[in-house]
Amino acid sequence: RLEVETPDGDKKIVIGVVSAIKDVSSGTKHNLKAALEWFKAEGVEWLVANGDLALEEFDLEEVIDLLAEPALPTLLVIGNSESTGSFARTLKDRVEKHPHLINGVLVRQILADDAELWTVPGYHDRRFVHQNAGCVYKEEDIEALASLTPAGDRPLVLVAHGPPRGKGKTANDWIFDKQNVGDPMLNDLIKRKKIPFGLFGHILEAGGIGVGSDFSTRLSAGKTVGALHVNAGSLSGDPWQMNDGSTGTGMAMLVTIEGGKAKYAVKRFTPPTEE
């Protein structure tokens, strides 16, 4: 458990969320710079990078250095692509210089000023974990998290790379193969612990959307609701076909929690213009 003291006199937290950064190509770095500028303009208080930060260790070093630049409390969670050794080494080498970086593998319960964040590092399905030394969580890991006691009256926020299991094509775990592939263990955890908010990613084609407490009802950006679970998509500049038929070239999310309710905003990026 970690308590991060950044008191600001209100009951509001603004979180900038990025997911699946994946690489340090010029397009991706363009997107990351634009995302950080957007976050600054919107008064973001926390950054969350929830997995697939980079596929290679040298790229991971550069990505984390860029995420550290705003000097905001920054929660980093491993996804299904990183090596656990590379992730641990890279963060260990940087935390002394950047103490605002938080390893969401080592710390699972983070008490922020106006929210409490719980982390589920890794991915639940070994088949889709790309490294031999990747991070796979199991039922006992979920049970360990379920044994935690919330520390006060801050709203709970679950942070994981993959989303819970939805139902139907409006859910944020709907893939091209026309099925829902989220993790039912997360549904159970959310219901048991009454976690109203979640920050997820992984299913790139379903990125940029939020759903309600049934994990399926699509919620409009900007709408204030009592339960919100978002898929932050991918920040990578590589083109990716989305479920709605459009082509994504990177996105980031803003989640604002205040008074027990939340809303989200999405920023979609276009490739930089070649000079």
N, C-alpha and C positions, 0 to 999 in steps of 0.2 A: 504494500500500500504506500502511496506517495501523496502528500498534500502539497499543492502548489499555491503559494500565497500571492495573489495578485488582486487584492481588494480594490473595488472601484465604486462602492457605494450604491450599486444598483442590483437588480435581480435578473440581469440579462447577460447572455453570453452569445457572442458571434463567432462561429467556427468556420474557417476556410478548409474545405475538404478537397484533396486530390488523390487520385488512385491510378494504378497501372501506368506510371510514368514510363517505365520499361527501358528507356534508352536516353542517350544524350545527343541525338541528332540535332541539326540546326532547327528543324521544325518544332521538336519537343522542347528545346531550350527557349525558343521563342514563346511557346505556350506557357511554360513555367514562369518566365519573366512577366508575361501579361497577367497571369493568374495572381502573382504576388502583388502586382500593381493594383489590380482590382480589389484584392483583399485589403490592402492598405487604405484605398479610397473608401471602402465600406466599413472601416473601423473594426476589422477582424481582431479578436483577442487571443484566439488559439488557432494553430494549424494542426490538421490531422492528415497524415499520409498513410492510407490503409492498405498497403501491400502492392507487390509487383513494382517496387521502386526502380529496380534495374535488374537486368538479367546477368550482367557481368560485374565482377567486383570493382574494377576500375571505374565503370560507369556509376556504380552505387556510391562510390566515394564522391564523385562530382555532384550527383543528385543531392546527396545529404548536405554537402557544402552549400549548394544553392538554397536548399530549404532552411538552412541555418541563418542565412543572411538577414532576414527581418528581425531576428532576435526575439521572437515571440515563443511562448511555450509551444513546443512542437512534439506531438505524439506520433511515433513511427511504429508501424505494425508490419510484420512480415506477411507475405502472401504465399502463392503457390509456385513462384518462380525462383525466389532467392535461395541461396545456400544459407543454412543457419550459421555456419562458421563465418562466411563472408559478412553476413548481417551483423553478427556479434562483434567481429574484429573492427569493422568500419565504424560502428557506433562507439565502441570502447576508445578508439583512437581519437574521437572527436568530442566526446562529452566533457573532457577536461577543459578544452577551449570554449566549448559551447554548452554550458550546463543547462541551458533551456531545452536541449534535446532529451526526449524521454523514450527509452526503449520499451515498447509495449509488449515485448516478449517477457522481459524480466519483471515488469511492474504491471499488474493486472487490474488494479483498482486505483484510479487517479482522482483525487479530490481537487477540482478546480474551484474557483471562486463562486460560480453560479451553476455548476453542474458536476455530476459524478460520472466519470467515464470508466467502463469496464471493457477489457480487451479480450478478444479471442484470436490469438495469432495463428497463422498458418491456414490450412485448408483441410476439409474433412474427408476428401476422397483421394487416396493415394495415387489412383490412376492419373490424376491431373496435376500431380506435384512433380515439377520438371527436374529437380535435382535429387540425386541419391541421398544427399544430406539435407533435403528439404524439411519443412515443418508440417507435420500432419497431426491435427488434434483429434482426440478420441472422446468417447462418452465420459470417461473418468475426468477428463479436463473440464468438460462442461459441468459435471457434478461438483468439481472443486470450486468453480465460479459460482454455482448456485448456492454453495454453502456460505458465501460472503454475506455480510450484513451491511446494508447501506449506512453511510456515516452521516446521518442528519436528514434534512429535508430537501437536499438538492435533487433536481430531476436526474434520473438515470439515463445514460446514453451508452448503448452497446456499439463497440467498434470492432468490426471483423472484415476480412477481405471478401469473403463470399456472403451472399444474402441468405435470409431464411427461405423456406419453401413457400412459393406462392401458388396461385391457382389461376390458370388461364393466361391469355396473351397480354393482359393489362399489368401483370405482375412484373417486378423488377428482376426476376430470375428466368424469364422466358427467352429461350434460345431459338436459333434458326431451325433446329430440328423439331420445332413445335412441341416443346415440352418444358416443364418447370424443373429446374435442377438445383434449387436451393437446398439448404440443409435443414431437415425437420428438427434436429436437435436444438437449433437456434430458436425455432418457433416455441418449443417447449420451455426453453430457458426464459424467453421474453414473457411468456404467459405466466410462468411460475413466479418470477420475480417482479412482474408488473413493470417491465421496462418500456417506457412510452416512446423512446426515440432510438433510432439505429442509423449508423453510418457504414455503408457497405459499398461493394464494387464488383469486380471480377467478370460479371456478365456484360461484356462491352456493348453488345448490340442493344441492351436494355438500359444503357446509361442515361443519366440526366432526368430520371423520374423519381417520384416519391409515391409511396403507397401508405394506406392506413393500417389500423390494427389487425385487419384480416389478411394483410400481406398481399392483397390483390386489387383493392379499390384504388384506382389512379387518382392522385391528388394534384391539383393545379399548383404551379409555382406561384408563390406569393400568398397562398391561402393559409391562414393561421388555424392550426388544428391541434387536438389533444394527443394525437399519436401520429408519428411520422417516421417512416423507414425509407431512406434514400439509397439510390445506386449512383455513385459519383462517376461512373463510366471510366474513360481513360483519358489521361492528359497527353498521351503520346501523339505526335504529329502524323504518324502513319495513318493513311486512310482506312476506315473501317465501316462496313455497311451496317446501318442501324435497322432495328426492327420496323421502323416506319418507312423504310425505303431510302432514306437520306444517307449521305456519306459523312461520317464523323471524322474530323481531323483534330480532335482534342477538345476537352471540356474540363471545367472545374465547377465546384458547388460552394454555395454559401448557405449555412444553416444557422438560423437565429432562434434561440430558445428564451422565452420570457413568460413569467407568470404561469408556468405549467403548460404552455403551448409552444408550438414551433411552426416555422415556415422555411421554405427553401427558395433559392434562386440558382439559375444555371447560367454559366458563361461558356459559349461555344466559340472556338477559335478557328480562324482561317489561316491557311499557310502564309508565311511571310512573302512579300513581293520581292522577286529577284531584281536586283539593281543592274 
